[in-house]
Structures are given as C-alpha cells and as structure tokens.
Amino acid sequence: MEHSTPWEFSDDRGRLAVAEERPLRIVAYIQAGATLWDHGIRPVGLFGSQHDGTVPDPAKGGELPLAEIRYLGSGGALHPDTLLEAEPDLVVAVTYDGEQVYGLEQKTALELETHVPVATVAVGPGRSLAEVRERFAALAGSLGRGEPLGTARELDAAEDALRQASGAAVRPRVLALSPAGPERVHLARPSSWPDLRALTEHGVGLLEPAAGAGVNWSTVGWAEAAAMNPDIVLMDVRTNAARPQELRADEHWRALETRARLLPWNPEAPCSRRAHTRFFTLLADTVREFAGTE
C-alpha cells in the first residue's frame, strides 16, 4: 500500500506551508501564476491586486492562457469564499515586505489560511533578481516541476550580450517610469526593483530620480522627467499605467516621446529564466542599436 508524503515549503514570510500531499490544484496571484506556468505548472485560478480590475491584466499574465484559466477577481472585492470555490490545494502569491500577502487584504489572507496553505515569494527591494528566480524555482521544484532544459544557457547568453552592449564607449541614458496621466509620472528608483538593479549590475546606465518621498517611485511632473534627457525609456505596460496616446496633451511628454526610444517594461513580469532572457535580450539589442547610431 502506497503512502503519500507530506508536502511543505518554508515561504518568505517565515511561515511553513504544509499539505498532506504534494499540491496539484493551485490558485495564484497572476504574476506568481505566470511564473509557475514557465516552470510547467498550470494554475486552476488566478487573482489580481488592488490595482487590477474585473479581468486579468495581460501584462502580468506572461504566457499564461488567460482565456482558459478562471480569474477570481482582485483587491478588496476578492472574498475568501471566491478563492475557495476553485478548490485549491495551495495558494501562491508574492510579498513585497516579507509580511503581507500581496493582492489580498489582510483579513482575507488570514481567513484563507485557515482553509488552505498559502506560500509567498518575496519580490521586493531586499532580493536580487537571481534570488527571486531561485525562490520560485525552489517552490516549483517542491511541486515536482522545473523550467525546460536550456533556459539557463539562454539566460547566461542574454546576460553576456547585455554586458557586452553596455560596455560600448557610448552608453544610453535609461529611465524607467510608470505614467500616471498627462500631468504626473512615477519615476522608478532603480535600487528598489530587482530587475532594474540587475540591469545596472550588467552595466546599463539607469537614471536615478532626485531624493525625496517614495521608496519605489518618485512622483513628478513630465517636465522633470523630460529634463533628465533619457535616450531609452522603460515604460510600464501594466493596465493601470496610462498609455502614450493619453499623454500627448503634455508638451514635455511629446518631447520625450520624440527624443527617446520607448521600450515596454513590466514591473511585475514573471520571475523565470525565460522571461528574464526576453527582457535582457530586448535591452541588449536596443543598447547595441543606440551605440551604433551615435
């Protein structure tokens, strides 16, 4: 007679998620679900954050087949019973502060954990991009899955290409931002974002906003953003960020759009080798093109 082996995972809040056997039915915060998908795990349900709406944000969904996976809701409208209707064996989410389950109100997370194990992976400023990848890989490994063979080599090659491109005599000035609208813009502080810190470690010349309020962002007018004279703008593509066509009433945005090369940036991209390879490759190609035109 076969006996199931208990499953456990020590998450990044310092809590031990435990199940009688390896979980098969997983409900996940959409970014976490997209990461698990890249490791060969298909969630049975997804949920969003307070910034999301009644439909999933495709920018956060990575390569998930969003039309085929049940979306359970987002933010304050998300009730524990709705999550439990998907009959999960495990809920996977992210945490930015090492305490809160991002995307769930505290009371919702507490009630949920009385019914089903919840595992979080830290994606905030205290983690390097490689460490975030490794933690998701460890979680996926505990669930019996992993990224396809060859993804490690592809990521190494993309990182090498980015370092070589960034080592050219002429380096572009790169600014990461999230448009709030035609009057205001959130400028990313590179040290607060694991993916942006990784870019600087590979030699990319990221611009640093002026010191002030805001741990992750510096919120300013478009005149201040344009005055930084970026050559490349990494632009937030999540649904809650304003689109370029919404900004063209502002002359400073128009000047920025004319001068700089705009690239998509997803602050909540999947934390997998495959996704990071795409990001590094895009930057390497763009930096190389810039150096070639100067």
C-alpha positions as CSV (number, residue, x, y, z in Angstrom):
1,M,0.0,0.0,0.0
2,E,1.4,3.4,-1.0
3,H,1.5,6.2,1.5
4,S,1.6,9.9,0.4
5,T,4.5,12.0,1.5
6,P,3.6,15.2,3.3
7,W,4.5,18.4,1.4
8,E,5.9,21.5,2.9
9,F,7.5,24.8,1.8
10,S,9.0,27.5,4.0
11,D,7.8,30.7,2.5
12,D,9.3,34.2,2.5
13,R,7.2,35.4,5.4
14,G,8.9,32.8,7.5
15,R,5.8,30.6,7.5
16,L,5.7,26.9,6.8
17,A,3.1,25.9,4.2
18,V,2.1,22.3,4.8
19,A,-0.2,19.8,3.0
20,E,-0.8,16.1,3.4
21,E,0.5,15.5,-0.1
22,R,2.0,17.5,-3.0
23,P,-0.5,20.2,-4.1
24,L,-1.9,19.8,-7.6
25,R,-4.7,22.5,-7.6
26,I,-3.0,25.9,-7.3
27,V,-4.6,29.3,-7.2
28,A,-2.1,32.1,-7.7
29,Y,-1.6,35.8,-7.8
30,I,-1.3,36.5,-11.5
31,Q,2.4,37.3,-11.6
32,A,3.1,34.2,-9.5
33,G,0.9,32.1,-11.8
34,A,2.7,33.3,-14.9
35,T,6.0,32.3,-13.2
36,L,4.7,28.9,-12.3
37,W,3.5,28.4,-15.9
38,D,7.0,29.0,-17.1
39,H,8.0,26.1,-14.8
40,G,5.4,23.8,-16.3
41,I,2.7,24.3,-13.7
42,R,-0.9,25.3,-14.7
43,P,-2.9,27.2,-12.1
44,V,-6.6,26.4,-11.7
45,G,-7.3,30.0,-10.7
46,L,-5.8,33.5,-10.7
47,F,-6.4,36.7,-8.8
48,G,-5.2,40.3,-9.1
49,S,-4.2,43.1,-6.8
50,Q,-5.9,46.3,-5.8
51,H,-4.6,47.9,-9.0
52,D,-6.4,45.4,-11.2
53,G,-9.9,45.1,-12.3
54,T,-12.5,42.5,-13.2
55,V,-10.4,41.0,-15.9
56,P,-6.8,39.8,-15.7
57,D,-4.0,42.2,-16.7
58,P,-2.4,40.6,-19.8
59,A,0.9,42.3,-19.0
60,K,1.1,40.4,-15.7
61,G,0.0,37.2,-17.3
62,G,3.2,36.4,-19.2
63,E,2.5,33.3,-21.4
64,L,-0.5,32.1,-19.4
65,P,-3.5,31.1,-21.5
66,L,-5.7,33.6,-19.7
67,A,-8.8,32.7,-21.6
68,E,-8.6,29.2,-20.3
69,I,-7.9,29.8,-16.6
70,R,-10.5,31.1,-14.2
71,Y,-10.0,34.7,-13.0
72,L,-11.3,35.0,-9.5
73,G,-11.2,38.8,-9.0
74,S,-8.9,41.4,-7.4
75,G,-8.3,43.6,-4.5
76,G,-10.9,44.4,-1.9
77,A,-13.7,42.8,-4.0
78,L,-12.0,39.4,-3.6
79,H,-13.7,37.3,-0.9
80,P,-12.1,34.1,0.6
81,D,-15.1,32.0,-0.5
82,T,-14.5,33.0,-4.1
83,L,-10.9,31.7,-3.9
84,L,-12.0,28.5,-2.1
85,E,-14.6,27.8,-4.8
86,A,-11.7,26.9,-7.1
87,E,-10.9,24.1,-4.6
88,P,-7.2,24.9,-4.3
89,D,-4.7,22.7,-2.6
90,L,-2.3,25.7,-2.4
91,V,-2.4,29.5,-2.9
92,V,0.8,31.1,-4.2
93,A,1.4,34.8,-4.0
94,V,4.2,37.3,-3.7
95,T,5.2,39.6,-0.8
96,Y,7.0,42.9,-1.0
97,D,7.6,43.5,2.7
98,G,8.0,39.9,3.9
99,E,4.8,40.1,5.9
100,Q,1.7,40.8,3.7
101,V,0.3,38.5,1.0
102,Y,0.3,41.0,-1.9
103,G,-3.1,41.2,-3.7
104,L,-5.1,40.0,-0.7
105,E,-6.5,42.1,2.1
106,Q,-5.0,41.0,5.4
107,K,-8.3,39.7,6.8
108,T,-8.9,37.8,3.5
109,A,-5.4,36.2,3.7
110,L,-5.9,35.3,7.4
111,E,-9.2,33.6,6.8
112,L,-7.9,31.8,3.7
113,E,-5.0,30.3,5.6
114,T,-7.4,28.6,8.0
115,H,-8.6,26.5,5.0
116,V,-5.7,26.1,2.6
117,P,-1.9,26.5,2.8
118,V,-0.6,29.8,1.4
119,A,3.0,30.2,0.1
120,T,4.6,33.6,-0.7
121,V,7.8,34.5,-2.5
122,A,9.5,37.9,-1.8
123,V,9.9,40.1,-4.8
124,G,10.8,43.4,-3.0
125,P,13.9,45.5,-2.7
126,G,15.6,43.1,-0.4
127,R,16.0,40.5,-3.1
128,S,18.2,40.3,-6.2
129,L,16.6,39.2,-9.4
130,A,18.5,35.9,-9.3
131,E,17.3,35.3,-5.7
132,V,13.7,35.8,-6.7
133,R,14.2,33.4,-9.6
134,E,15.8,30.8,-7.3
135,R,13.0,31.0,-4.8
136,F,10.3,30.4,-7.4
137,A,12.4,27.6,-8.8
138,A,12.6,26.1,-5.3
139,L,8.8,26.3,-4.9
140,A,8.2,24.8,-8.4
141,G,10.7,22.1,-7.6
142,S,8.8,21.2,-4.4
143,L,5.8,20.8,-6.6
144,G,7.6,18.4,-8.9
145,R,8.3,20.7,-11.9
146,G,11.0,22.9,-13.3
147,E,12.0,25.1,-16.2
148,P,12.8,23.5,-19.5
149,L,16.4,22.4,-20.1
150,G,18.4,25.0,-21.9
151,T,16.8,28.1,-20.2
152,A,19.9,28.6,-18.0
153,R,22.2,28.7,-21.0
154,E,19.8,31.1,-22.8
155,L,19.8,33.4,-19.8
156,D,23.6,33.3,-19.5
157,A,23.9,34.3,-23.2
158,A,21.4,37.1,-22.8
159,E,23.2,38.5,-19.8
160,D,26.6,38.3,-21.6
161,A,25.0,40.1,-24.6
162,L,23.7,42.9,-22.3
163,R,27.1,43.3,-20.6
164,Q,28.9,43.5,-24.0
165,A,26.4,46.0,-25.4
166,S,26.6,48.1,-22.2
167,G,30.4,48.1,-22.4
168,A,30.5,50.2,-25.5
169,A,32.1,53.7,-25.5
170,V,28.7,55.3,-25.8
171,R,26.1,54.3,-23.3
172,P,22.5,55.4,-23.5
173,R,20.8,57.0,-20.6
174,V,17.9,54.8,-19.5
175,L,14.9,55.9,-17.4
176,A,12.2,53.5,-16.0
177,L,8.8,55.0,-15.4
178,S,5.1,54.4,-14.9
179,P,2.8,57.1,-16.4
180,A,0.1,58.3,-14.0
181,G,-1.5,60.6,-16.6
182,P,-0.8,63.7,-18.7
183,E,0.2,65.7,-15.6
184,R,2.2,63.2,-13.4
185,V,4.6,60.4,-13.8
186,H,6.1,57.9,-11.4
187,L,9.9,57.6,-11.9
188,A,11.3,54.3,-10.7
189,R,14.1,54.2,-8.2
190,P,16.4,51.5,-9.7
191,S,17.6,50.2,-6.3
192,S,14.0,49.3,-5.3
193,W,13.3,47.0,-8.2
194,P,15.2,43.7,-8.6
195,D,15.1,43.7,-12.4
196,L,16.4,47.3,-12.6
197,R,19.2,46.6,-10.2
198,A,20.1,43.6,-12.4
199,L,20.3,46.0,-15.3
200,T,22.7,48.3,-13.5
201,E,24.8,45.3,-12.4
202,H,25.2,44.4,-16.1
203,G,26.3,48.0,-17.0
204,V,23.1,49.6,-18.1
205,G,23.1,53.4,-17.3
206,L,19.9,53.8,-15.4
207,L,18.9,57.3,-14.3
208,E,18.2,57.9,-10.6
209,P,15.4,60.3,-9.7
210,A,16.1,63.0,-7.2
211,A,16.0,62.1,-3.5
212,G,12.6,62.6,-1.8
213,A,9.4,60.8,-0.7
214,G,8.6,57.4,-2.1
215,V,10.6,54.2,-1.6
216,N,9.9,52.7,-5.1
217,W,8.8,55.8,-7.1
218,S,9.4,59.5,-7.3
219,T,6.2,61.1,-8.5
220,V,6.9,64.3,-10.5
221,G,5.6,66.3,-13.5
222,W,6.5,65.4,-17.1
223,A,8.8,68.5,-17.3
224,E,11.1,66.9,-14.7
225,A,11.1,63.6,-16.4
226,A,11.9,65.2,-19.8
227,A,14.7,67.3,-18.2
228,M,16.5,64.0,-17.4
229,N,17.1,63.6,-21.1
230,P,16.8,59.8,-21.4
231,D,17.8,58.0,-24.6
232,I,15.7,55.0,-23.7
233,V,12.5,54.9,-21.7
234,L,11.4,51.7,-20.0
235,M,7.7,52.3,-19.8
236,D,5.3,50.4,-17.6
237,V,2.9,48.4,-19.7
238,R,0.6,47.2,-16.9
239,T,-3.1,48.1,-17.4
240,N,-3.1,50.6,-14.5
241,A,-0.5,52.7,-16.2
242,A,-1.5,55.4,-18.7
243,R,-1.0,54.8,-22.4
244,P,1.1,57.0,-24.6
245,Q,-1.9,58.3,-26.5
246,E,-3.3,59.6,-23.2
247,L,-0.2,61.7,-22.6
248,R,0.2,63.7,-25.8
249,A,-1.6,66.7,-24.5
250,D,1.5,67.5,-22.5
251,E,4.4,69.1,-24.5
252,H,7.1,67.6,-22.3
253,W,5.8,64.1,-22.9
254,R,5.7,64.8,-26.6
255,A,9.3,66.0,-26.5
256,L,10.3,62.8,-24.5
257,E,8.5,60.6,-26.9
258,T,10.2,62.2,-29.9
259,R,13.7,62.0,-28.4
260,A,13.7,58.7,-26.7
261,R,13.3,55.1,-27.7
262,L,10.3,53.6,-25.8
263,L,10.5,50.1,-24.6
264,P,7.9,48.0,-22.7
265,W,8.7,47.4,-19.0
266,N,6.7,45.2,-16.7
267,P,7.4,45.7,-13.0
268,E,5.5,42.5,-12.4
269,A,6.9,40.3,-15.1
270,P,7.2,36.5,-14.5
271,C,10.2,35.7,-12.3
272,S,11.6,33.0,-14.6
273,R,14.7,32.5,-16.7
274,R,12.6,32.6,-19.9
275,A,11.0,36.0,-19.0
276,H,14.3,37.5,-17.9
277,T,16.0,36.2,-21.0
278,R,13.5,38.1,-23.2
279,F,13.9,41.3,-21.1
280,F,17.7,41.2,-21.2
281,T,17.8,40.4,-24.9
282,L,15.5,43.4,-25.7
283,L,17.7,45.7,-23.7
284,A,20.9,44.3,-25.3
285,D,19.6,44.8,-28.8
286,T,18.4,48.3,-28.1
287,V,21.6,49.4,-26.4
288,R,23.6,48.0,-29.2
289,E,21.5,49.8,-31.8
290,F,21.9,53.1,-29.9
291,A,25.7,52.7,-29.8
292,G,25.7,52.0,-33.5
293,T,23.8,55.2,-34.4
294,E,25.9,57.6,-32.3
